[in-house]
Amino acid sequence: MTSAKLFILGEERELLWINTNYYRSTRADCSPTSDVEGGFLTLSFVSQENDDAFWHNMTKTVEKETDRMEKGEVHFYNKGDEDISIRKYKFSDVYLIEYSEVFNTDETESMHIVLTISPAIQDYGAEMVKYWNKSWIPPSESVYYIPKKDEEDRIVYINGHFYNKDGTFEGKVNEPDFEGSINDVYVCDGKSTQKDKNGNESLTYNNTKLLKENNVNITHEKFINNSYLIHHEASVTGNKETALWIAHTVNNALNSKYKRGKKTFNELFRTGYSSVKESDKLKTIPITSNNINHCFARSAMISVLKGDEDPTNVSYFWDGLDLFTRIGELEHPKFKQYKSVTISKDHLDLAIDFWSISSNKAKVNKNAEINSIFSKEEYTLKNVTDGSILNENGVFSGARINSQNNSAVHESLKSTGFKSGTMFWTTFKI
């Protein structure tokens, strides 16, 4: 028996069934007249409270229709063993083109959703690319001559834990005759079977790179603990981009005056810099989990350790739903810690739209109410309890009187981006 799960829009659904078809048009003599067509993915799953995330994708206001495009995967498992997938359908530049909710009083089945996905780029065993894609990069042209490596040269004889760039766990090695430690962590491009100099087949990992922090090999225990903390802070509403921004934001703080005297990612994350409960700060993501959000967190940690470019516009901090739901207008700690707090209209509008979706809010606090000062409607400067606010010319700004008059407070805060439930910040001086 086989089971399957859908991963898309930061959601995970256990599938009841899945169907896809390909075809080619033909002439009367049965010869083909078209390229391969089809590839729509139609699938079904039991209804859940936050299924409106799919409907929202189809109906939300966008500047360009391609802004609706998403990416996702379907993983297949042996029944009863859902830690490691046996096959994956991968698709990107996806439109959701049909959404149906089915209920039948004459049957005993639960209410269920039928969803049809139209991908421009798909790999269900062989890659298929539609002309209307926006992100496919064609293979580079071959050069005149590339010296062929001996197969023996492709085999790596090293110990450690191996992860792909997307955060999926690939495997581990601990052989007494190999170099390195089982505690080392590598990023790789999958694994393959190669022949050694004696003609014997050997399993090896491709294009491996040892992950280090401060020129010291990061231990696997620290790696999976860091990944868990990223996953936790990315929140139940987060996605791949949220996790990536969290990881790089911590790294920015670590390389700034906000590092609290700490030297490593793990040391800083375990301080009051992170709001994760003390009881959770020792938790890890097990290697047996390829849950898509766990993979997002691992991939984000790998990005930092590889030295990838910071995508966050030099963020140092972040906040979630709590920022918007305090009863007092300027009650949130950020207004007390900084002379002023500024949010660009683009970021504020994204946040208001996101938290107006009941299923998003329900993941954190279904009873939370957004404070009325956070509005899409602009207003001029006005006084509120403990300070003043304005929302005009593309900017929201709030400042407490006590913070303005406190000589110990030197900096202000401004938003750098809003990513699936999380507002990110950088600092500046007026």
C-alpha positions as CSV (number, residue, x, y, z in Angstrom):
1,M,0.0,0.0,0.0
2,T,1.1,3.5,-0.8
3,S,0.2,6.9,0.8
4,A,0.8,10.4,-0.5
5,K,1.0,13.9,0.9
6,L,0.7,17.3,-0.9
7,F,3.1,20.2,0.2
8,I,2.1,23.6,-1.2
9,L,1.5,27.2,0.1
10,G,3.1,26.2,3.4
11,E,0.3,23.6,3.9
12,E,0.5,19.8,4.2
13,R,-2.4,17.5,3.2
14,E,-2.7,13.7,3.3
15,L,-4.2,12.8,-0.1
16,L,-7.2,10.6,-0.7
17,W,-6.3,10.2,-4.4
18,I,-4.3,11.8,-7.2
19,N,-4.6,11.8,-11.0
20,T,-2.6,13.2,-13.9
21,N,-2.7,12.5,-17.6
22,Y,-0.5,13.3,-20.6
23,Y,-1.5,13.1,-24.3
24,R,-0.6,14.1,-27.8
25,S,-3.0,15.1,-30.6
26,T,-2.9,12.8,-33.6
27,R,-3.8,12.8,-37.3
28,A,-6.1,10.3,-39.0
29,D,-3.2,8.0,-39.6
30,C,-2.4,8.1,-35.8
31,S,0.8,10.1,-36.2
32,P,1.3,12.8,-33.6
33,T,0.5,16.4,-34.4
34,S,1.6,18.1,-31.1
35,D,4.1,18.0,-28.4
36,V,3.2,16.3,-25.1
37,E,0.3,18.1,-23.5
38,G,-1.6,17.7,-20.2
39,G,0.1,17.3,-16.9
40,F,-2.7,18.8,-14.8
41,L,-2.5,17.4,-11.3
42,T,-6.0,16.7,-9.8
43,L,-6.1,15.5,-6.2
44,S,-8.3,15.3,-3.2
45,F,-8.0,15.5,0.5
46,V,-10.2,15.8,3.6
47,S,-11.4,19.3,4.3
48,Q,-9.6,21.3,7.0
49,E,-10.3,24.6,8.7
50,N,-7.5,26.5,6.9
51,D,-8.3,25.3,3.3
52,D,-9.2,28.9,2.4
53,A,-5.5,29.4,1.9
54,F,-6.0,27.7,-1.5
55,W,-9.1,29.7,-2.3
56,H,-7.3,32.9,-1.3
57,N,-4.5,32.2,-3.8
58,M,-7.0,32.0,-6.6
59,T,-8.9,35.2,-5.7
60,K,-6.4,37.5,-4.0
61,T,-5.6,40.9,-5.7
62,V,-2.3,40.8,-7.5
63,E,-0.3,43.2,-9.6
64,K,0.6,40.5,-12.1
65,E,-1.1,37.2,-12.7
66,T,2.2,35.4,-12.3
67,D,2.3,36.6,-8.7
68,R,-0.1,33.7,-8.0
69,M,2.4,31.1,-9.1
70,E,3.6,28.8,-6.4
71,K,5.8,25.7,-6.1
72,G,5.1,22.4,-4.4
73,E,5.6,18.7,-4.2
74,V,3.8,15.4,-3.7
75,H,5.6,12.8,-1.7
76,F,4.7,9.1,-1.9
77,Y,5.4,6.7,1.0
78,N,5.1,3.1,1.8
79,K,2.0,2.7,4.0
80,G,3.1,2.9,7.7
81,D,6.5,4.3,6.9
82,E,6.1,8.1,6.3
83,D,9.6,9.2,7.4
84,I,11.3,8.7,4.0
85,S,9.5,9.2,0.7
86,I,9.8,6.5,-2.0
87,R,9.0,8.9,-4.9
88,K,8.4,12.7,-5.4
89,Y,6.4,14.7,-7.8
90,K,7.9,18.2,-8.0
91,F,6.3,21.2,-9.7
92,S,6.8,24.9,-9.9
93,D,5.4,28.0,-11.5
94,V,2.0,26.5,-10.5
95,Y,-1.5,28.0,-10.9
96,L,-4.4,26.6,-8.8
97,I,-7.1,26.4,-11.5
98,E,-9.9,24.5,-9.9
99,Y,-11.1,24.3,-6.3
100,S,-14.1,22.2,-5.3
101,E,-15.5,21.3,-1.9
102,V,-17.6,18.2,-2.0
103,F,-20.2,17.0,0.6
104,N,-22.7,14.2,0.1
105,T,-25.3,13.2,2.7
106,D,-25.8,9.8,1.0
107,E,-22.3,8.7,1.7
108,T,-20.2,8.2,4.8
109,E,-17.1,9.9,3.5
110,S,-16.0,13.2,5.1
111,M,-16.4,16.5,3.3
112,H,-13.4,16.7,0.9
113,I,-11.6,19.1,-1.4
114,V,-10.8,18.5,-5.0
115,L,-8.0,20.7,-6.3
116,T,-6.5,21.0,-9.8
117,I,-3.0,22.3,-10.2
118,S,-1.5,23.5,-13.5
119,P,2.3,23.6,-13.4
120,A,4.5,25.2,-16.0
121,I,7.5,23.2,-14.7
122,Q,7.0,19.7,-13.6
123,D,9.1,16.7,-12.8
124,Y,7.1,13.5,-12.3
125,G,9.9,11.3,-13.4
126,A,10.9,13.3,-16.4
127,E,11.1,17.1,-16.6
128,M,8.4,18.9,-18.7
129,V,8.4,22.7,-19.2
130,K,5.6,24.8,-20.6
131,Y,6.4,27.9,-22.6
132,W,4.5,30.2,-20.1
133,N,6.9,29.4,-17.2
134,K,8.7,32.3,-15.5
135,S,11.6,30.6,-13.7
136,W,13.0,27.7,-15.8
137,I,16.7,28.0,-16.5
138,P,17.7,25.9,-19.6
139,P,20.7,23.7,-19.3
140,S,23.9,25.5,-20.2
141,E,25.5,24.8,-23.6
142,S,28.2,22.1,-23.6
143,V,31.8,23.3,-23.9
144,Y,34.2,21.9,-26.5
145,Y,36.1,19.7,-24.1
146,I,35.6,18.7,-20.5
147,P,38.2,16.2,-19.1
148,K,36.3,13.2,-17.8
149,K,36.9,12.3,-14.2
150,D,37.7,8.8,-13.3
151,E,34.8,7.3,-11.4
152,E,37.1,6.7,-8.5
153,D,37.6,10.4,-8.2
154,R,33.9,10.9,-7.7
155,I,33.7,8.7,-4.6
156,V,34.1,10.6,-1.3
157,Y,35.5,8.7,1.7
158,I,34.2,10.9,4.5
159,N,32.1,10.5,7.6
160,G,29.3,12.8,8.5
161,H,25.6,13.7,8.0
162,F,24.6,14.8,4.5
163,Y,21.8,17.2,3.5
164,N,20.7,18.6,0.2
165,K,20.5,22.3,-0.4
166,D,16.7,22.1,0.0
167,G,17.1,20.8,3.5
168,T,16.2,17.1,2.8
169,F,18.3,14.6,4.7
170,E,20.3,12.4,2.3
171,G,22.1,10.0,4.6
172,K,25.0,9.6,7.0
173,V,28.3,7.7,7.0
174,N,30.4,6.4,9.9
175,E,33.2,4.2,8.7
176,P,36.4,3.6,10.7
177,D,38.6,3.9,7.6
178,F,37.0,7.2,6.3
179,E,38.1,10.7,7.1
180,G,36.3,13.1,9.4
181,S,33.7,12.6,12.1
182,I,30.1,11.4,12.1
183,N,29.4,14.7,13.8
184,D,30.4,16.7,10.7
185,V,27.7,18.2,8.5
186,Y,27.9,18.4,4.7
187,V,25.6,19.9,2.0
188,C,25.5,17.8,-1.2
189,D,23.7,17.3,-4.5
190,G,22.2,13.9,-3.7
191,K,24.0,10.6,-3.9
192,S,24.9,8.2,-6.6
193,T,26.5,4.8,-7.1
194,Q,30.0,4.9,-8.6
195,K,32.6,2.2,-9.2
196,D,35.9,2.2,-7.4
197,K,39.3,1.3,-8.9
198,N,38.5,-2.4,-8.3
199,G,35.3,-2.2,-10.2
200,N,33.2,-2.5,-7.1
201,E,30.1,-0.3,-6.8
202,S,30.1,2.2,-4.0
203,L,27.5,4.7,-2.7
204,T,28.8,8.2,-2.6
205,Y,27.5,11.8,-2.1
206,N,27.8,14.3,-4.9
207,N,29.5,17.7,-4.7
208,T,29.9,17.7,-1.0
209,K,30.8,20.8,1.0
210,L,31.7,20.8,4.7
211,L,29.7,23.3,6.7
212,K,31.6,25.5,9.1
213,E,31.0,28.4,11.4
214,N,33.9,30.7,12.3
215,N,36.2,28.3,10.4
216,V,35.2,25.5,12.8
217,N,33.2,22.4,11.7
218,I,29.7,22.8,13.0
219,T,28.5,19.7,14.9
220,H,25.4,17.9,13.8
221,E,23.9,18.4,17.2
222,K,24.2,22.2,16.8
223,F,23.0,22.1,13.2
224,I,19.8,20.3,14.1
225,N,19.2,22.4,17.2
226,N,19.7,25.6,15.2
227,S,17.3,24.3,12.5
228,Y,14.7,23.6,15.1
229,L,15.0,27.1,16.6
230,I,14.6,28.6,13.1
231,H,11.6,26.3,12.5
232,H,10.0,27.4,15.8
233,E,10.6,31.1,15.2
234,A,9.3,30.9,11.6
235,S,6.0,30.0,13.3
236,V,3.2,27.7,12.2
237,T,2.3,30.3,9.6
238,G,5.8,30.5,8.1
239,N,7.1,29.3,4.7
240,K,10.5,28.8,3.0
241,E,11.1,32.5,2.8
242,T,10.2,33.1,6.4
243,A,12.7,30.5,7.6
244,L,15.4,31.9,5.3
245,W,14.9,35.5,6.6
246,I,14.9,34.3,10.2
247,A,18.2,32.5,9.7
248,H,19.9,35.4,8.0
249,T,18.4,37.9,10.5
250,V,20.0,36.0,13.4
251,N,23.3,35.9,11.4
252,N,23.1,39.7,10.9
253,A,22.6,40.2,14.6
254,L,25.5,37.9,15.4
255,N,27.8,40.0,13.2
256,S,26.6,43.3,14.8
257,K,26.5,45.1,18.1
258,Y,23.3,43.1,18.8
259,K,25.2,39.9,19.3
260,R,25.0,40.1,23.2
261,G,28.6,39.0,23.5
262,K,28.0,35.7,21.8
263,K,30.2,34.2,19.1
264,T,28.0,31.5,17.5
265,F,24.5,31.3,16.0
266,N,23.5,28.7,18.6
267,E,24.8,30.8,21.5
268,L,22.9,33.9,20.4
269,F,19.7,32.0,19.6
270,R,19.6,30.5,23.2
271,T,19.6,34.0,24.8
272,G,16.7,36.3,25.3
273,Y,17.3,37.4,21.7
274,S,14.8,34.6,20.8
275,S,11.4,34.3,22.4
276,V,11.5,30.5,22.2
277,K,10.7,29.0,25.6
278,E,13.7,27.7,27.6
279,S,12.2,24.2,27.6
280,D,12.2,24.3,23.8
281,K,15.6,25.7,23.2
282,L,17.3,22.3,23.4
283,K,15.0,20.6,20.9
284,T,16.2,19.3,17.5
285,I,14.8,18.3,14.2
286,P,15.3,14.5,13.8
287,I,17.0,13.2,10.6
288,T,14.0,11.0,10.0
289,S,11.8,14.0,9.3
290,N,11.5,15.4,5.8
291,N,8.5,17.5,6.8
292,I,8.5,20.4,4.4
293,N,8.8,23.1,7.1
294,H,11.6,21.2,8.8
295,C,13.4,21.1,5.4
296,F,12.8,24.9,5.0
297,A,14.5,25.4,8.3
298,R,17.5,23.2,7.5
299,S,17.8,24.8,4.1
300,A,17.9,28.3,5.7
301,M,20.6,27.2,8.2
302,I,22.6,25.7,5.3
303,S,22.3,29.1,3.4
304,V,23.8,30.9,6.3
305,L,26.7,28.4,6.7
306,K,27.4,28.5,3.0
307,G,27.8,32.3,3.2
308,D,24.9,33.0,0.8
309,E,23.9,36.7,0.3
310,D,21.6,38.2,2.9
311,P,18.1,38.6,1.5
312,T,16.7,40.6,4.4
313,N,17.8,44.1,3.7
314,V,20.0,43.9,6.9
315,S,17.4,42.9,9.3
316,Y,18.2,42.4,13.0
317,F,14.9,41.5,14.6
318,W,11.4,40.2,13.9
319,D,7.8,40.0,15.3
320,G,4.7,38.0,14.7
321,L,1.0,38.4,15.3
322,D,1.6,39.8,18.8
323,L,2.9,43.1,17.3
324,F,-0.6,43.9,16.0
325,T,-2.9,42.7,18.8
326,R,-1.9,44.6,21.9
327,I,-4.9,46.4,23.5
328,G,-3.0,49.6,24.0
329,E,-2.0,51.4,20.8
330,L,1.7,51.6,21.7
331,E,1.8,48.8,24.3
332,H,4.1,46.4,22.4
333,P,7.7,46.3,23.7
334,K,9.1,47.6,20.4
335,F,7.5,51.0,21.0
336,K,9.1,51.1,24.5
337,Q,12.6,50.0,23.3
338,Y,12.9,52.4,20.4
339,K,12.3,56.1,19.8
340,S,9.9,55.3,17.0
341,V,8.6,52.4,15.0
342,T,8.1,52.8,11.3
343,I,6.3,50.3,8.9
344,S,6.2,50.9,5.2
345,K,2.6,50.7,3.7
346,D,3.6,47.8,1.5
347,H,4.6,45.7,4.5
348,L,1.7,46.8,6.6
349,D,-0.8,46.0,3.9
350,L,0.7,42.5,3.5
351,A,0.4,42.0,7.2
352,I,-3.2,43.1,7.4
353,D,-4.2,40.9,4.4
354,F,-2.4,38.0,5.9
355,W,-3.9,38.2,9.3
356,S,-7.4,38.9,7.9
357,I,-7.4,35.3,6.8
358,S,-9.1,33.4,9.7
359,S,-7.1,30.2,9.1
360,N,-3.8,32.1,9.4
361,K,-4.8,33.7,12.7
362,A,-6.3,30.5,14.0
363,K,-2.8,28.9,13.8
364,V,-1.5,31.4,16.4
365,N,-4.5,32.8,18.3
366,K,-8.0,32.6,16.7
367,N,-9.4,35.1,19.2
368,A,-6.8,37.8,18.5
369,E,-8.0,41.2,17.3
370,I,-5.9,43.5,15.2
371,N,-5.5,46.9,16.9
372,S,-7.3,49.6,14.8
373,I,-4.1,51.7,14.6
374,F,-2.9,49.2,12.0
375,S,-5.1,50.1,9.0
376,K,-4.9,50.3,5.2
377,E,-6.6,53.7,5.4
378,E,-4.2,56.6,5.9
379,Y,-4.6,59.2,8.7
380,T,-2.7,62.2,9.8
381,L,-0.7,62.6,13.0
382,K,-2.8,62.1,16.1
383,N,-2.3,61.6,19.8
384,V,-3.1,58.2,21.4
385,T,-2.4,56.8,24.9
386,D,1.3,57.3,25.8
387,G,2.3,58.9,22.4
388,S,1.4,59.6,18.8
389,I,0.8,57.8,15.5
390,L,0.4,58.6,11.9
391,N,-0.3,56.6,8.7
392,E,0.3,58.7,5.6
393,N,2.5,59.0,2.5
394,G,3.2,55.3,2.5
395,V,4.4,55.0,6.1
396,F,2.9,54.1,9.4
397,S,4.9,55.5,12.4
398,G,4.3,55.3,16.1
399,A,6.3,56.8,19.0
400,R,5.8,56.8,22.8
401,I,6.5,60.0,24.7
402,N,8.6,58.2,27.3
403,S,10.8,56.7,24.6
404,Q,11.2,60.1,22.8
405,N,12.3,61.7,26.1
406,N,14.5,58.8,27.3
407,S,18.2,59.7,26.8
408,A,19.1,56.0,27.0
409,V,17.1,55.3,23.9
410,H,19.1,56.2,20.8
411,E,17.7,54.2,17.9
412,S,14.5,53.9,15.9
413,L,13.1,50.8,14.1
414,K,11.8,50.4,10.6
415,S,10.4,47.4,8.7
416,T,12.4,45.6,6.1
417,G,9.8,43.0,4.9
418,F,6.8,40.9,5.9
419,K,7.1,37.2,5.2
420,S,4.1,34.9,5.8
421,G,3.2,36.1,9.3
422,T,6.5,37.7,10.4
423,M,7.5,41.4,10.3
424,F,11.3,42.0,10.0
425,W,13.1,45.1,11.3
426,T,16.3,47.0,11.0
427,T,17.5,50.0,13.1
428,F,18.5,53.5,12.3
429,K,19.3,56.8,14.1
430,I,17.4,60.0,13.5
